[in-house]
Amino acid sequence: MSDSWAQAVDQQELAAVTLGNLHLGDEKSKPPGSPTKLVVPPLEPPEEKGEEIPKTDTNGVVNNGDSPEKPEDDDKEDRAAQSLLNKLIRSNLVNNTNQVEVLQRDPNSPLYSVKSFEELRLKAQLLEGVYNMGFNRPSKIQENALPMMLAEPPQNLIAQSQSGTGKTAAFVLAMLSRVDPAHKYPQSLCLSPTYELALQTGKVIEQMGKFYPELKLAYAVRGNKLERGVKIQEQIVIGTPGTVLDWCSKLKFIDPRKIKVFVLDEADVMIATQGHQDQSIRIQRMLPRDCQMLLFSATFEESVWRFAQKVVPDPNIIKLKREEETLDTIKQYYVQCNNRDEKVQALCNIYGAITIAQAMIFCHTRKTAGWLAAELVKEGHQVALLSGEMMVEQRAAVIERFREAKEKVLVTTNVCARGIDVEQVSVVINFDLPVDKDGNPDNETYLHRIGRTGRFGKRGLAINMVDSKHSMNILNRIQEHFSKKIEKLDTDDLDEIEKIAN
Ligand SMILES: Nc1ncnc2c1ncn2[C@@H]1O[C@H](COP(=O)(O)OP(=O)(O)OP(=O)(O)O)[C@@H](O)[C@H]1O
């Protein structure tokens, strides 16, 4: 009897934790409302299955149908959702100190790079747009990519750099620069992998083109129904492959032979969606030979490269390596427990002994994450829970609140937090150690969770919870892999805990 009562309380509290951190009705993904500038994009979701967002519904809910006990399956995480999440929470350029690698189509032509936007001789309206967005100087990738993209005669480009390094801003500038506002037909065309990503890029186009009101933008996304026989007058079109293909061929809203710049954004996300690769290639085949082709990708695996070569003839290539993560500046500890209740107790002891500004706690399953969040709330902590069944906007809102330090503890599973940098986190706790599908140590994930790139530099603290022979074995193998000692921490000894904070 008392047990079931306790369970009911648990469930209620869990629900409270979850709801407490959701920002329902977040408007971020709604199409921008500037009726004079838009062919009104749909408020309703894309309709056709398999077109825009295969594993999410139109609000970004990940429908992977996992039972809550199972670990979240990495492969099922939607790349498009991840990319959107990163865009929604990012407020700044991601710094990268690595050298840019440039491969020129014609190695004899001089290689230009710019240190200021003035050097690009942009139209005054565009330069004003750039400064109005708060950009003072080109980002690392923009230094090389912009002169190439704006060169005469136009050159093709394949560019790869991690998310947040300024690719979108770069190609938007190229798209806007090449358009002649006197001509009332599409001249710049950009393909995005999903409806939501198209809207995000559309926002950048609108912001950057703010002082150039003659330039108009149309959204070729599903749900945006136009009357038959209509010809698009907007000079810039952003859309998803299925709809753009229809608009260019079957419906003839766009004359593809008049396109001067063709951008394929997020190529790695694009090819992860069935059908998009073929549709993109079919669109590309309709474009004139002298159309400038630009392709961007955050990663560059073999499949992306093959696709890129099919759609971008004679390309220049620019690559910017990811910043390496390292464990050098991290103090690593483990705590030995017998079960998960002891792990919670150990956590509470740690919190009782040292002041932790902000911590991220990783669990193996959503269920554990939910349970742990509820336990920590009971102990009086302000906890944010990030879980796979949340909509992308909700996840973004949780991370945003955490970044603003509205909560001090973020409990999450690996899949949810992948690729998300919350710079101020000083302590990372592996409530469960990262393992792959076969139960082997997942060293890469371990490094991602607790590693720091050179730019963060600060010393960090990582605490691993061990609760069985098996997890001890995993820990040992991780230790061997990185050749870095993970010290034992006795969480019953307050003095010892205090020492680790110094
Ligand atoms: N030169 C710049 N100076 C300052 N901020 C910039 C500059 N270029 C871009 N940004 C800003 O940095 C952030 C990342 O830029 P952008 O979205 O273009 O990167 P990206 O490489 O396209 O990443 P993603 O593909 O994830 O969108 C944005 O907030 C953008 O406004």
The ligand as an SDF file (V2000), in Angstrom:
LIG
                    3D

 31 33  0  0  0  0  0  0  0  0999 V2000
   31.4610   36.7820  -39.1170 N   0  0  0  0  0  0  0  0  0  0  0  0
   30.6920   36.5670  -38.0670 C   0  0  0  0  0  0  0  0  0  0  0  0
   30.8740   37.2680  -36.9260 N   0  0  0  0  0  0  0  0  0  0  0  0
   30.0910   37.0470  -35.8400 C   0  0  0  0  0  0  0  0  0  0  0  0
   29.0990   36.1470  -35.7960 N   0  0  0  0  0  0  0  0  0  0  0  0
   28.8740   35.4010  -36.8890 C   0  0  0  0  0  0  0  0  0  0  0  0
   29.6520   35.5670  -38.0870 C   0  0  0  0  0  0  0  0  0  0  0  0
   29.1950   34.6840  -39.0050 N   0  0  0  0  0  0  0  0  0  0  0  0
   28.1920   34.0050  -38.4150 C   0  0  0  0  0  0  0  0  0  0  0  0
   27.9780   34.4280  -37.1500 N   0  0  0  0  0  0  0  0  0  0  0  0
   27.0050   33.9380  -36.1670 C   0  0  0  0  0  0  0  0  0  0  0  0
   27.5050   32.7080  -35.6640 O   0  0  0  0  0  0  0  0  0  0  0  0
   26.4820   31.7450  -35.5520 C   0  0  0  0  0  0  0  0  0  0  0  0
   26.7840   30.5500  -36.4430 C   0  0  0  0  0  0  0  0  0  0  0  0
   26.8070   30.9490  -37.7950 O   0  0  0  0  0  0  0  0  0  0  0  0
   26.1420   30.0830  -38.9530 P   0  0  0  0  0  0  0  0  0  0  0  0
   24.7500   29.6830  -38.6020 O   0  0  0  0  0  0  0  0  0  0  0  0
   26.3510   30.8160  -40.2180 O   0  0  0  0  0  0  0  0  0  0  0  0
   27.0910   28.8010  -38.8720 O   0  0  0  0  0  0  0  0  0  0  0  0
   26.9760   27.4430  -39.6750 P   0  0  0  0  0  0  0  0  0  0  0  0
   28.3550   26.9660  -39.8790 O   0  0  0  0  0  0  0  0  0  0  0  0
   26.1090   27.6340  -40.8420 O   0  0  0  0  0  0  0  0  0  0  0  0
   26.3100   26.4880  -38.6480 O   0  0  0  0  0  0  0  0  0  0  0  0
   24.9670   25.6750  -38.8580 P   0  0  0  0  0  0  0  0  0  0  0  0
   25.1310   24.8920  -40.0960 O   0  0  0  0  0  0  0  0  0  0  0  0
   24.8120   24.8590  -37.6200 O   0  0  0  0  0  0  0  0  0  0  0  0
   23.9360   26.7730  -38.9610 O   0  0  0  0  0  0  0  0  0  0  0  0
   25.1970   32.4630  -35.9110 C   0  0  0  0  0  0  0  0  0  0  0  0
   24.5940   32.9060  -34.7070 O   0  0  0  0  0  0  0  0  0  0  0  0
   25.6560   33.6240  -36.7710 C   0  0  0  0  0  0  0  0  0  0  0  0
   24.7660   34.7070  -36.6700 O   0  0  0  0  0  0  0  0  0  0  0  0
  1  2  1  0
  2  3  1  0
  2  7  2  0
  3  4  2  0
  4  5  1  0
  5  6  2  0
  6  7  1  0
  6 10  1  0
  7  8  1  0
  8  9  2  0
  9 10  1  0
 10 11  1  0
 11 12  1  0
 11 30  1  0
 12 13  1  0
 13 14  1  0
 13 28  1  0
 14 15  1  0
 15 16  1  0
 16 17  2  0
 16 18  1  0
 16 19  1  0
 19 20  1  0
 20 21  2  0
 20 22  1  0
 20 23  1  0
 23 24  1  0
 24 25  2  0
 24 26  1  0
 24 27  1  0
 28 29  1  0
 28 30  1  0
 30 31  1  0
M  END
$$$$
